[in-house]
Amino acid sequence: MVSRVIPVEAFDLVIFGGTGDLARRKILPGLYRRFIAGQMTDDSRIIGAARADLTDDIFRKSVAEAIEEFVPANRRDPKLIADFLARLHYVAIDAQGDGGWAQLKGLMRRNVVQAYYFSVAPALFGDLALRLKSHGIADDQARIVVEKPFGRDLASARALNATLAQHFHESQIYRIDHYLGKETVQNLMAVRFANILFEPLWKSEYIDHVQITVAETVGVEGRGAYYDKSGAMRDMVQNHLMQLLCLIAMEPPYHFDPDAVRDEKLKVIRALDPVGPLDIVRGQYLAGAGQGSYLDHCEDPTSRTESYIALKVHISNWRWKGTPFYLRTGKRLRARASEIAITFREPPHSIFDDAKGWRENVLVIRLQPDEGMNLMVMIKEPGPGGMRLAQVPLDMTFADALGPEAEDVPDAYERLVMDVIRGNQTLFMRGDEVEAAWAWTDPIIAGWEQRGDRPQGYDPASSGPEDALMLMHRDGRRWREIRE
Ligand code: NAD
C-alpha cells in the first residue's frame, strides 16, 4: 500500500507551555515526525511560549535535545532536524501578565490557520483565552487546544466551559483526550462501522460483557501531591475509560462527522446507570520491591485517594441492558497494558461431545504497548485424535497487508495536533460530553466520600486489590490477565 500523507494547510501553532514536560516529550517530537512525513507546508511555523526568558536559538536547542531523546534514531536526520528547527520561534509570555503578548501578536499571520495549544496548568486556561482575545491576537477561526484535566467535578468543568465560551465558539475548542488519537481506537470504529460482520452481534443478546483495562506499572512518585487531589476515578475513568466505553457502546452515527459521532457518545454517557458501592472497588498500592507505598508518595498519611479503581457499569438502553462493562485502572500494577476485551456469549448449543477446549469468542483491542486487534475464535486442533477444539487469535491488525506503513503508526498526539490544523473535531471531546461525564462521576465520588470508604491496599506488581477479583467472580466471570 502506498502511503498517502496529505500536507495540511499552512499554520502558525503556538504552544503555551512550550518548555514543559508534555511539549518536550510528546507535542514537539510529534510535530517533527509529521514534518518528516511531509505533512507540514514550507511556510508553517511553531511558536513556543512560556514564562522562561529564552531566545529562539535556546528554544531550538532544547527542542533538538527533545528530538534526540524522544524520536527513534532511524527517524533522526540532521538536515531534516535543522529544517524543522528553522520553523520554530519563541516568545516569553506570562499567562497572567501582559508582557510578551504584543510580540506574539506581531508574529501571528492572518492568512494561515492559527492554533493555540494550552499545554499549561488548567488554572491558566482562562487567562490564556482572555488575553488571546483582549490583545487582539486570535482571529475568529483560531483554534484552541486544551489539555486534561478538564475540571475536577461538574461545577468546575461547567465554569471552565463558560470561561472558554466567553472568548471562543465551541467549534474552535479542541479538548484533548489522547486515548482518542490512538490508532486502534479509531480502528475500533472502522471495524464496527465498515463491516457488516460485527454490527448484528453488537448487543447484549450476543455480548456477555466488556472489560476495559488501563494498567500502569509506575506509581505517583514526584506527582504525589498533585495526584492525591485527583485519584484514578478523576484522572482516568471520567475521561479516558469513559471515552473508550462510548466508542464501544455508541449507536452508529449517521456519518463520520464530528457532531454526529459526539452526539452518539453523549447518549451513551447519559444512559449510564449510577454505580452503587457493591460495584466499586478502590485500592491504594502498598510498599514493596524497594519502593514506597502510595501513602509515602502522596504526603498525606491519612489520604483516602485511590490509585486503583474497578467498577461494574451498566448502560440502560435497548442495546446494552444486561451486558455489564467492567472498568479498571491503576498504578503500580503487574504490567503496563491497556486493552478492551469484548467477550461474546456461548453458542446456544454445543454439538461437540468434548467441549473441554471451548472458550468464548473475544475481540481484544490492544491500546498499549503493542497496538493491535485480535479476534479469538475456535478451530479444530490440528491432527488426528478426534474433534478437539482450540482457541486461536485472528490477527485483525493486518500489519503484513498494510506493509511498512502499519509500523510507522503516528503517536496519538501527532494525529490529534494535525486534526486541529485540519479543523476536524471528531476525536476531541465536546463541552456537553465532558459535563455529562462529570455528572455521572460526581455522585459516585460523593458516595464513597460520604460513606468514608477507605481504599483497600494492594501489592505492587499485582493485578490490584483482592476485592476487584471478587467483583468479577461474584458474577461468574474473571478479569483477563494483565500482561505486556
Ligand atoms: P510542566 O509543569 O512540565 O510545564 C508547564 C509549562 O507551562 C512550562 O512550559 C511553564 O513554563 C509554563 N508555564 C507555567 N506557568 C506559566 C505562566 N504563568 N505563563 C505561561 N507559561 C507558564 O507541565 P506539563 O506536564 O507539560 O503539563 C502541561 C499540561 O498538560 C497540564 O495541563 C497537564 O495536566 C497536561 N498533561 C500533561 C501530561 C504529561 O505527560 N506531562 C499528560 C497529560 C496532560
Boltz pocket constraint, residues with backbone or C-beta under 6 A from the ligand:
constraints:
  - pocket:
      binder: B
      contacts: [[A, 16], [A, 17], [A, 18], [A, 19], [A, 20], [A, 21], [A, 22], [A, 23], [A, 49], [A, 50], [A, 51], [A, 52], [A, 93], [A, 94], [A, 95], [A, 96], [A, 118], [A, 119], [A, 120], [A, 121], [A, 122], [A, 124], [A, 147], [A, 148], [A, 149]]
      max_distance: 6.0
